[in-house]
Amino acid sequence: DGKAKADSGAGHLHVTSPYLFVGEEERVGQSATSPLMDPNTNEHIGQVLVDYLPNSIFTTLNDTVLAPGGFPALITPSSDVLGTDTVVGPGFSLDKEGKAIEELVLLDDKLYCEDMVECSTWIQFEPILTDMKAGESGSASFTRTGPSGTEEEVDIAFSPVIVKSFRALNSSNMASGVEQQDMLIYSLALAETKGGVTQSFQSIDGFVTREVNICIVVLSLLIFFSTILVIFIANRVTSSMTRPILHLLGLIKDINRMNLTEDDLAMLSEYKGSCREVDSVYQTMEMLYTVVRFANSTFFAGDLEKAYTILKDSLKLFIRLGNSKAIAVASNNFGNTMLTIYRTMTASGEEEMCGLSKKEVVAKGTAYFAHAIKLGEEAYDNFYNEQGWSEECLSFMQFLANRYFNRAMFLLTVKDDHQYPKEAEAMGFRDIQITSDMDLEIVDQCLEMGFKINRVERYDLMMSRIRGKLALIKLGYSPVELDIEEQIKGCFRDLKNAMKNPGHELFENVSQAGRMQTLDMTLIKYLALAKSSPKDAARVAIRMLVEDEYVFQDAMQEAIKALLIFMNTCSFDDTCPDDEDGNIKRELRAYDASLEAVFMQRAKSCTSINSKAAGSERRRMRSMRGKYETSSSSSMKGKEEEELSRTSILRETFRGDFTMETF
């Protein structure tokens, strides 16, 4: 190597890499060699070699104190025949096998890189190593894989170790002088990991933080105790005035969002200790809420006359108080009551109910829904202008969509008795389209804004929409115009996806079998009404009767009726079972009659329970005590006739194809 270096003109001094002396296990030395040249012919005669012991250099470097994870590195400018160049390096000792510096610095990267040449850490370290071997000085940083397997950033500073040597210009004539040459012997580097450097400051940081925190606490205590007396006095003076106002403000906000909680109800009925004016406002708010709850309770108890009377008087009260939210809620519920009264009159053939004829019911229902939607649109615009697409705004938008659907159900149901049938039908279909657009917009905005969608409420709402459209199909409207098939497919798809996860929120209160039965009941009606296919309806009906251990009564009754219709119409169908003696039909009729008797009994019990619940609400309305205890028209009916009428009304109130509102 020394001769080759001299011949190439790269220098006349060559220093070897450290090596163990032969026979000396722990003595490491290096050799320096220079060429002997004939001054006359300039021929290479031989090499002069001097051995020396560089132990003091290695010891000094190895004893250098660096931060945790830091290391010194000393390498030769060129590698030996084995490719090693390390003199001092991390975890390296000269009494061991020689290593290249990159093998020591990037030791753990070999575990994660199959080819070190393509490894990102080698790509960063290679330019640094090239500069070191070229005798450059500078600093740089690179990343490597640490002992723990995580990436760590290393800062490195390097500088060359240069020896000055002198070469005779003419070895045959010393008077000609010498030439000075700078010979690169080593390249020295010191490396520190950023984690190691910052670690030494952590104890100082903790100390400073503790001292600062102590000062902050002391100063805070001084400020606190100097002002606590003033705060205490001010609080005592103002709390008696501000606390009830803040509670009332929160209550009104919940009412405006239609999100009244149990805490709000307790506040309405139990809050005391304020001034007389605020107590009066609480009593008024309690009355508003109780009136709506009472009206809804009597409605679902099957007492339409009492519900009608309460809603009529409560609407007058709300108008007198100027509460637009309560007026809108009462108007919507009044419209649903008119729809139920119309359906009951149509089913029973009665000419008058609650003192109203069909024409009057249609006129009142149309007006109530128009007023509820108008107030809802104004309130929605205010919400949107103030908050944009907030959760409260989208929630109120859903209430508005429900009102549009309720009006569509009403107008399309009463069309034949409406003063303007064509206009009523056109507006009904327009409302259904608006409802569909708003339902879709609500979901899109929730997904876009990152709001949580209540999957249970959403699924139940879509099922309610489907039930409403089935009721319209039964009245003769086109399934294609109502676009019901896509909604049924959507609910089936949602239920199918939810059934993949037994813990889905959709099954918290209703089991998978229960949800499937509800959907099957809808499919049975759809196939029978929209597709005119008793055979397919019977196929769906038989599933729950065979597979499910428990079946909802209304679902079972619908399935039995579908099977009975199929048996009556399948004479020429190959799949029709043999029933020449009529045993199957008799059994199905017996089941249907039995289920009808059970429904009558449960309806009677439900009426009694709901009447008691309504009674508890009525007792809270002290200002109206005794007004709704009896109904003049009800007292004229016999007990049996009244129970039959109440059962018929219950069927209409529990259709589940419109939405009753509350605060």
Secondary structure, 3 states (H helix, E strand, C coil): CHHHHHHHCCCCCEECCCEECCCCCCCEEEEEEEEEECCCCCCEEEEEEEEECCHHHHHHHHCCCCCCCCEEEEECCCCCCCCCCEEECCCCCCCCCCCCHHHHHCCHHHHCCCCHHHCHHHHHHHHHHHHHHCCCCEEEEEEEECCCCCEEEEEEEEEEEEEEEEEECCCCCHHHCEEEEEEEEEEEEEEEEHHHHHHHHHHHHHHHHHHHHHHHHHHHHHHHHHHHHHHHHHHHHHHHHHHHHHHHHHHHHHHHCCCCCHHHHHHHHHCCCCCHHHHHHHHHHHHHHHHHHHHHHHHHCCCHHHHHHHHHHHHHHHHHHCCHHHHHHHHHHHHHHHHHHHHHHHHHCCCEECCEEHHHHHHHHHHHHHHHHHHHHHHHHHHHHHHCCCHHHHHHHHHHHHHHHHHHHHHHHCHHHCCCHHHHHHHHHHHHHHHHHHHHHHHHHHHHHCCCCCHHHHHHHHHHHHHHHHHHHHCCCCHHHHCHHHHHHHHHHHHHHHCCCCCCHHHCCCCHHHHHHHHHHHHHHHHHHCCCCHHHHHHHHHHHHHHCCCCCHHHHHHHHHHHHHHHHHCCCCCCCCCCCCCHHHHHHHHHHHHHHHHHHHHHHHHHHHHHHHHHHHHHHCHHHCCCCCCCHHHHCCCHHHHHHHHHHHHHHHCCCCCCCCCC
